[in-house]
Amino acid sequence: MWVLSVRRAASLAMVVAAPAAAQGAGADVELARRSAVSLSVIQGRPQGSFARHVALGYGIDGAYLLRLDRAGIVSVRASVGALSYGNESRESALSESVGGRVQVKVTSSNYIVPMSIGPQVSWPRGPVRPYAHAGVGGQLLFSESRIQGTTNGTVLASTTNHSAAAASWSLGGGVSMPLVTGRTQVQLDLGVQYVGGRSARYLTKGSIVDLPGAQIAVTPRESSTHIAIIRLGARLQP
């Protein structure tokens, strides 16, 4: 009798679980259908007082779009990028005890990481598809020094010399143009974005000075961190 009861309970559980599993799978498919991702190369152009201290920056940017309607007119956009805006390097002996027999390359690099999330409105049909977006988020600014071998460029060690964060808002727009149609669409993505960043402390070329006794002096600059970003990339969309 108890064996029969167990079988009935198992059968009932399968009957209940099957629609739930099917519903979960359907939700996953619908989420994938409404999602799109883009990857771009970007150029950063500092604005205002930020431009007096920081040169052009270059890097990459990734964005995720979740369409809120089936047509894709309104979406939620989340993006994060990484820009390098300055490098300086020199060769030096690995250590005083080793002397000049082993040379290493000492490089200091400065980076900006802009992040934002917000709405996007677009026209999803035709050969040229304009869009506009806005967002809120922040920018991470940090500087890193590393030593590399002079022969093969292997990074031997690295240190973060300075880091700071600033809240930001952004406005942007662009156009996408279909390149490949089918089950997965590939679109050319051209865009610009203005990031209004609040005041922050950051390093530039010459901000790190080597002192005797293996010491350094770090002198940050401070200003608003407004930057315009030009983007060229590709969007993948189911």
KEKE-3310 file (N, C-alpha, C; in steps of 0.2 Angstrom, whole numbers, plus 5000, padded with zeros to 4 digits):
npx = (5004:5010:5019:5012:5006:5017:5021:5010:5011:5023:5020:5010:5018:5027:5017:5013:5026:5030:5023:5027:5041:5041:5036:5046:5056:5051:5051:5065:5068:5061:5067:5080:5076:5073:5084:5100:5117:5131:5147:5161:5174:5181:5183:5189:5185:5190:5182:5179:5187:5193:5199:5210:5220:5220:5223:5217:5208:5208:5199:5188:5171:5156:5139:5123:5106:5090:5075:5059:5047:5040:5043:5054:5056:5057:5069:5080:5096:5112:5129:5147:5163:5181:5194:5210:5220:5233:5250:5266:5284:5299:5316:5324:5335:5333:5335:5345:5354:5356:5360:5364:5363:5351:5338:5322:5306:5297:5281:5268:5251:5236:5218:5201:5185:5170:5153:5135:5117:5101:5086:5083:5078:5072:5071:5066:5066:5070:5084:5092:5093:5089:5093:5092:5098:5099:5106:5112:5125:5142:5160:5175:5191:5208:5225:5239:5255:5267:5279:5289:5297:5310:5313:5302:5291:5283:5272:5279:5276:5263:5256:5243:5242:5234:5217:5200:5183:5168:5152:5140:5131:5123:5120:5116:5117:5114:5116:5110:5114:5108:5119:5120:5107:5094:5093:5101:5104:5116:5122:5129:5135:5135:5139:5138:5142:5139:5146:5143:5153:5156:5167:5183:5198:5213:5226:5239:5251:5267:5262:5267:5282:5298:5308:5323:5328:5319:5306:5291:5283:5266:5255:5240:5228:5214:5197:5181:5175:5170:5167:5167:5162:5165:5159:5162:5156:5149:5132:5124:5109:5095)
npy = (4994:5006:5008:5010:5022:5031:5030:5037:5049:5053:5054:5064:5075:5076:5080:5092:5099:5099:5109:5120:5120:5121:5134:5141:5139:5145:5158:5160:5159:5170:5181:5180:5183:5196:5202:5211:5213:5224:5228:5239:5249:5264:5281:5293:5310:5322:5335:5353:5358:5346:5343:5351:5344:5331:5320:5314:5298:5280:5265:5251:5247:5240:5235:5231:5227:5227:5224:5232:5231:5221:5226:5233:5247:5254:5252:5245:5251:5246:5249:5248:5254:5255:5266:5271:5284:5289:5286:5282:5278:5269:5262:5252:5246:5230:5228:5235:5226:5217:5225:5232:5222:5215:5222:5230:5236:5250:5255:5267:5269:5277:5276:5277:5272:5272:5270:5266:5266:5266:5272:5268:5274:5269:5268:5254:5249:5248:5253:5262:5265:5275:5280:5285:5288:5289:5290:5286:5284:5281:5285:5277:5281:5277:5274:5264:5256:5245:5232:5225:5212:5216:5209:5199:5205:5201:5203:5207:5212:5222:5238:5248:5264:5275:5278:5283:5288:5294:5301:5301:5307:5304:5307:5302:5296:5288:5278:5263:5250:5237:5223:5209:5198:5187:5172:5177:5194:5205:5221:5236:5248:5265:5278:5292:5299:5309:5312:5317:5320:5321:5330:5324:5316:5313:5305:5311:5312:5314:5315:5306:5305:5299:5296:5296:5281:5272:5277:5286:5301:5306:5316:5321:5328:5338:5340:5343:5329:5328:5320:5316:5303:5294:5281:5266:5251:5234:5227:5213:5204:5194)
npz = (5000:5004:4995:4983:4987:4987:4974:4968:4974:4969:4955:4956:4960:4948:4939:4944:4944:4930:4922:4929:4927:4913:4912:4918:4909:4898:4902:4903:4889:4884:4890:4885:4872:4872:4875:4872:4867:4867:4860:4860:4853:4861:4861:4873:4877:4887:4896:4899:4914:4917:4905:4904:4911:4907:4894:4878:4879:4877:4874:4879:4878:4885:4884:4890:4885:4889:4882:4885:4879:4866:4853:4855:4857:4869:4882:4895:4899:4903:4906:4905:4904:4900:4900:4895:4899:4899:4899:4906:4906:4910:4910:4922:4935:4942:4955:4969:4974:4964:4954:4938:4929:4927:4919:4920:4915:4920:4921:4922:4922:4919:4922:4918:4923:4917:4922:4920:4921:4914:4905:4888:4872:4856:4838:4831:4818:4800:4789:4795:4812:4824:4841:4858:4874:4893:4909:4925:4937:4940:4940:4941:4945:4943:4946:4941:4944:4936:4934:4921:4912:4901:4890:4886:4890:4901:4915:4931:4943:4951:4957:4964:4964:4966:4969:4966:4966:4958:4957:4943:4929:4913:4896:4880:4863:4846:4831:4825:4813:4803:4799:4798:4796:4803:4813:4824:4825:4819:4821:4816:4827:4831:4841:4853:4869:4883:4898:4914:4926:4944:4955:4958:4964:4955:4946:4934:4921:4928:4941:4950:4958:4960:4974:4984:4993:4989:4989:4986:4980:4979:4970:4968:4956:4956:4950:4941:4932:4919:4903:4886:4876:4862:4852:4843:4837:4838:4839:4846:4844:4847)
capx = (5000:5014:5023:5007:5005:5023:5020:5005:5014:5028:5016:5007:5024:5029:5012:5014:5032:5031:5021:5032:5047:5040:5035:5053:5060:5048:5053:5071:5068:5058:5072:5085:5074:5072:5091:5105:5123:5136:5154:5163:5180:5179:5188:5186:5187:5189:5178:5180:5193:5196:5203:5216:5225:5219:5223:5212:5209:5206:5198:5183:5164:5151:5132:5117:5100:5084:5069:5053:5042:5042:5046:5061:5056:5059:5074:5084:5103:5117:5135:5153:5169:5187:5198:5217:5221:5240:5256:5274:5288:5306:5319:5327:5338:5328:5336:5352:5359:5357:5364:5362:5363:5344:5334:5315:5302:5293:5276:5263:5245:5230:5212:5194:5180:5163:5147:5129:5111:5095:5082:5085:5072:5075:5067:5069:5065:5073:5091:5096:5089:5092:5092:5094:5098:5101:5108:5115:5130:5148:5166:5181:5198:5214:5232:5243:5262:5269:5286:5289:5303:5312:5313:5296:5285:5279:5271:5281:5272:5260:5253:5238:5245:5229:5210:5194:5176:5164:5145:5140:5125:5125:5116:5119:5113:5118:5112:5112:5113:5109:5124:5118:5100:5093:5091:5104:5106:5122:5121:5134:5133:5139:5136:5141:5139:5142:5146:5144:5156:5157:5174:5187:5205:5216:5233:5241:5258:5271:5260:5271:5289:5302:5312:5328:5326:5313:5300:5288:5278:5260:5252:5234:5225:5206:5192:5176:5177:5166:5170:5163:5164:5163:5159:5161:5156:5144:5127:5121:5103:5092)
capy = (5000:5012:5009:5013:5029:5034:5031:5042:5056:5055:5056:5071:5080:5077:5083:5099:5102:5100:5116:5126:5120:5124:5141:5144:5138:5150:5164:5161:5161:5177:5185:5180:5186:5203:5205:5212:5216:5227:5229:5244:5253:5270:5287:5298:5317:5326:5341:5358:5358:5340:5343:5354:5340:5324:5319:5309:5291:5275:5259:5247:5248:5234:5237:5226:5230:5223:5227:5232:5229:5217:5229:5236:5254:5256:5247:5247:5250:5246:5249:5249:5255:5256:5270:5273:5291:5292:5281:5284:5272:5270:5256:5253:5240:5226:5230:5237:5220:5213:5229:5234:5216:5213:5228:5230:5242:5252:5258:5269:5270:5280:5273:5279:5266:5274:5265:5269:5262:5270:5270:5270:5274:5268:5266:5247:5246:5252:5252:5266:5265:5280:5279:5290:5285:5293:5286:5288:5279:5283:5284:5275:5283:5274:5273:5258:5255:5238:5231:5220:5211:5220:5204:5196:5210:5198:5208:5203:5214:5229:5242:5253:5270:5280:5277:5287:5287:5300:5300:5304:5306:5303:5308:5299:5294:5286:5274:5256:5248:5230:5220:5202:5197:5180:5171:5182:5200:5209:5228:5241:5253:5271:5283:5297:5300:5314:5309:5323:5317:5326:5332:5319:5317:5308:5306:5312:5312:5318:5315:5301:5307:5294:5299:5292:5276:5268:5281:5290:5306:5306:5323:5321:5334:5338:5344:5339:5323:5327:5317:5314:5297:5292:5274:5262:5244:5230:5224:5206:5204:5188)
capz = (5000:5005:4988:4979:4989:4985:4967:4967:4976:4964:4949:4957:4960:4941:4935:4946:4942:4923:4920:4932:4923:4906:4912:4919:4903:4893:4904:4901:4882:4883:4893:4880:4866:4873:4877:4867:4870:4862:4862:4856:4855:4862:4863:4878:4876:4893:4895:4904:4918:4916:4899:4905:4914:4905:4887:4875:4881:4872:4878:4876:4882:4884:4886:4890:4883:4890:4879:4889:4874:4860:4847:4857:4857:4876:4885:4900:4896:4908:4902:4909:4900:4903:4896:4897:4897:4900:4902:4906:4907:4910:4912:4928:4937:4946:4962:4970:4975:4957:4950:4931:4925:4925:4918:4920:4912:4925:4918:4926:4918:4922:4919:4920:4922:4918:4923:4920:4920:4913:4900:4881:4867:4850:4833:4829:4811:4794:4788:4800:4818:4829:4848:4863:4881:4898:4914:4931:4939:4943:4937:4945:4942:4947:4943:4942:4941:4935:4931:4916:4909:4895:4884:4884:4893:4907:4921:4937:4949:4950:4963:4963:4967:4968:4966:4968:4963:4957:4954:4937:4925:4906:4890:4874:4857:4841:4826:4823:4806:4802:4795:4797:4798:4804:4820:4828:4821:4820:4819:4817:4832:4831:4846:4857:4876:4887:4905:4918:4932:4949:4957:4960:4964:4950:4944:4927:4920:4932:4947:4954:4958:4963:4979:4987:4997:4986:4991:4980:4981:4974:4970:4964:4954:4957:4946:4939:4928:4913:4897:4880:4873:4855:4852:4837:4839:4835:4843:4844:4846:4845)
cpx = (5004:5018:5018:5006:5011:5023:5016:5008:5019:5025:5013:5012:5026:5024:5012:5020:5033:5029:5025:5038:5047:5039:5042:5057:5058:5050:5060:5072:5066:5063:5078:5083:5074:5079:5095:5111:5127:5143:5157:5170:5178:5185:5185:5189:5186:5186:5180:5187:5197:5201:5209:5222:5225:5219:5217:5213:5206:5204:5192:5177:5160:5145:5128:5111:5094:5078:5063:5047:5044:5045:5053:5061:5059:5063:5077:5091:5107:5124:5141:5158:5175:5192:5205:5218:5228:5245:5262:5278:5295:5309:5323:5330:5333:5329:5344:5357:5360:5361:5361:5362:5356:5340:5326:5312:5297:5288:5270:5257:5239:5223:5206:5189:5173:5158:5140:5123:5105:5091:5085:5078:5075:5069:5070:5068:5069:5081:5095:5091:5092:5090:5095:5094:5100:5102:5111:5120:5136:5154:5171:5187:5203:5220:5236:5250:5263:5276:5285:5296:5304:5312:5306:5290:5281:5279:5274:5278:5269:5257:5249:5241:5240:5222:5205:5188:5172:5157:5145:5133:5127:5119:5119:5114:5117:5113:5115:5110:5114:5114:5122:5111:5099:5091:5094:5106:5112:5121:5127:5131:5138:5135:5141:5138:5142:5141:5148:5147:5157:5165:5177:5194:5208:5223:5234:5249:5262:5268:5263:5278:5293:5307:5317:5325:5320:5307:5297:5284:5272:5256:5246:5232:5217:5202:5186:5179:5172:5170:5165:5166:5161:5164:5158:5161:5150:5139:5125:5114:5099:5086)
cpy = (5006:5013:5012:5021:5034:5035:5037:5049:5058:5057:5063:5076:5081:5081:5091:5103:5103:5107:5121:5126:5123:5131:5144:5144:5144:5157:5166:5163:5168:5182:5186:5183:5193:5206:5206:5215:5219:5228:5234:5246:5260:5275:5291:5305:5321:5333:5346:5358:5352:5339:5347:5350:5333:5324:5315:5302:5286:5269:5255:5249:5242:5237:5231:5230:5225:5227:5226:5230:5225:5220:5232:5244:5257:5250:5250:5246:5250:5245:5250:5249:5255:5260:5271:5280:5294:5286:5284:5278:5273:5263:5257:5246:5236:5228:5232:5232:5217:5218:5230:5228:5214:5220:5226:5236:5243:5256:5260:5271:5273:5278:5277:5273:5269:5269:5269:5264:5267:5268:5272:5269:5274:5267:5260:5245:5251:5251:5257:5267:5269:5278:5284:5287:5290:5288:5289:5283:5283:5282:5282:5277:5280:5274:5267:5258:5248:5238:5225:5219:5214:5216:5202:5200:5206:5203:5204:5206:5221:5231:5247:5259:5275:5277:5281:5286:5294:5298:5304:5303:5306:5304:5305:5297:5291:5282:5267:5254:5241:5228:5213:5201:5189:5178:5175:5188:5203:5216:5232:5247:5259:5276:5288:5297:5305:5312:5315:5320:5323:5326:5326:5320:5311:5310:5307:5311:5316:5318:5311:5303:5302:5298:5294:5287:5272:5271:5285:5296:5307:5313:5322:5328:5333:5342:5340:5334:5322:5325:5315:5308:5295:5284:5271:5254:5240:5227:5217:5206:5198:5190)
cpz = (5000:4998:4983:4980:4987:4978:4965:4969:4971:4957:4950:4957:4953:4938:4937:4944:4935:4921:4923:4928:4916:4906:4914:4913:4898:4895:4902:4893:4880:4885:4887:4873:4866:4875:4871:4870:4865:4865:4857:4858:4856:4863:4868:4877:4882:4891:4900:4908:4918:4910:4899:4908:4911:4897:4884:4878:4876:4876:4874:4881:4880:4887:4885:4889:4885:4887:4883:4885:4869:4854:4849:4857:4864:4879:4891:4898:4902:4904:4907:4903:4904:4898:4899:4895:4898:4903:4902:4909:4907:4912:4918:4930:4942:4953:4963:4971:4968:4953:4943:4927:4923:4925:4918:4917:4917:4921:4923:4921:4922:4918:4922:4918:4923:4918:4923:4919:4919:4907:4893:4877:4860:4844:4830:4822:4806:4794:4793:4806:4823:4836:4852:4870:4886:4904:4920:4933:4942:4938:4942:4941:4946:4942:4945:4940:4941:4933:4927:4914:4902:4889:4882:4887:4898:4913:4927:4943:4948:4957:4961:4967:4970:4965:4970:4964:4963:4954:4948:4934:4918:4901:4884:4868:4851:4836:4826:4816:4805:4797:4793:4800:4799:4811:4825:4823:4823:4817:4821:4822:4833:4836:4849:4864:4879:4895:4910:4925:4938:4951:4960:4960:4959:4949:4936:4927:4924:4939:4952:4953:4962:4968:4981:4992:4995:4988:4985:4983:4976:4975:4965:4962:4956:4953:4945:4934:4922:4907:4892:4877:4866:4854:4845:4839:4835:4841:4841:4848:4843:4840)
residu = (MET:TRP:VAL:LEU:SER:VAL:ARG:ARG:ALA:ALA:SER:LEU:ALA:MET:VAL:VAL:ALA:ALA:PRO:ALA:ALA:ALA:GLN:GLY:ALA:GLY:ALA:ASP:VAL:GLU:LEU:ALA:ARG:ARG:SER:ALA:VAL:SER:LEU:SER:VAL:ILE:GLN:GLY:ARG:PRO:GLN:GLY:SER:PHE:ALA:ARG:HIS:VAL:ALA:LEU:GLY:TYR:GLY:ILE:ASP:GLY:ALA:TYR:LEU:LEU:ARG:LEU:ASP:ARG:ALA:GLY:ILE:VAL:SER:VAL:ARG:ALA:SER:VAL:GLY:ALA:LEU:SER:TYR:GLY:ASN:GLU:SER:ARG:GLU:SER:ALA:LEU:SER:GLU:SER:VAL:GLY:GLY:ARG:VAL:GLN:VAL:LYS:VAL:THR:SER:SER:ASN:TYR:ILE:VAL:PRO:MET:SER:ILE:GLY:PRO:GLN:VAL:SER:TRP:PRO:ARG:GLY:PRO:VAL:ARG:PRO:TYR:ALA:HIS:ALA:GLY:VAL:GLY:GLY:GLN:LEU:LEU:PHE:SER:GLU:SER:ARG:ILE:GLN:GLY:THR:THR:ASN:GLY:THR:VAL:LEU:ALA:SER:THR:THR:ASN:HIS:SER:ALA:ALA:ALA:ALA:SER:TRP:SER:LEU:GLY:GLY:GLY:VAL:SER:MET:PRO:LEU:VAL:THR:GLY:ARG:THR:GLN:VAL:GLN:LEU:ASP:LEU:GLY:VAL:GLN:TYR:VAL:GLY:GLY:ARG:SER:ALA:ARG:TYR:LEU:THR:LYS:GLY:SER:ILE:VAL:ASP:LEU:PRO:GLY:ALA:GLN:ILE:ALA:VAL:THR:PRO:ARG:GLU:SER:SER:THR:HIS:ILE:ALA:ILE:ILE:ARG:LEU:GLY:ALA:ARG:LEU:GLN:PRO)
# end
